[in-house]
């Protein structure tokens, strides 16, 4: 399989690195093209450290060359640059096209392809994804939404790419704004929570580096239990709160201060902004 990455910045580059690391020695080929030559060279050097050879990794001269060679084309450029990329790759729209651009719907992608090459958008196999930054450490949560032209085999093949950098799940496209709130943007709110825990630990005498480790590992463990347990999230919380103990006092304070309401409002703000971007 030949996988092409157009745009290898923060998110696209994170997915590319994770995919490369998980597919060394499989015979797959990675093609890359970024508008900045320095980015292409730096990424090639980084991927080589994963074990990819010059034969397995190709730096393409432009988007058109990449699209002609790739089986799957992953677009990782900023939303404002998507139109230009689609114009370049429209002649190869028979390939599977994956876009991670926020606010750019499948319908917009189809229309842009049709504008470039008549009928190409109508026949295009398009998957819209919403990953998050933990792809950088192989722990992403990625949503995948497809148009009617993507059959199960093509979808499954694309899904292996995003499963390689974490976990991928299919959702209807009309859920993508919700996905942004619950997983796309939420690492930022989670970092705020971890930061608050670490600062409180420091204020109570713990060394800064150790405070960060304790706070981070507690969040990792809690999330792992939540994923693997059949109990409700509410019950998991109750299980930690022994009557008259320390945890219940902390939980009471968070509840009194509207902690959950604040998180819900933050989630909704991200969702609302996503809807605004899509409507533009």
PyMOL commands that set and color helices and strands:
alter all, ss='L'
color gray80, all
select helices_A, chain A and resi 10-22+37-49+63-69+79-92+106-116+120-123+133-137+152-163+173-184+186-203+208-228+233-240+246-256+259-279
alter helices_A, ss='H'
color red, helices_A
select strands_A, chain A and resi 2-6+29-33+57-59+72-75+96-99+125-130+140-146+166-170
alter strands_A, ss='S'
color yellow, strands_A
deselect
rebuild
show_as cartoon
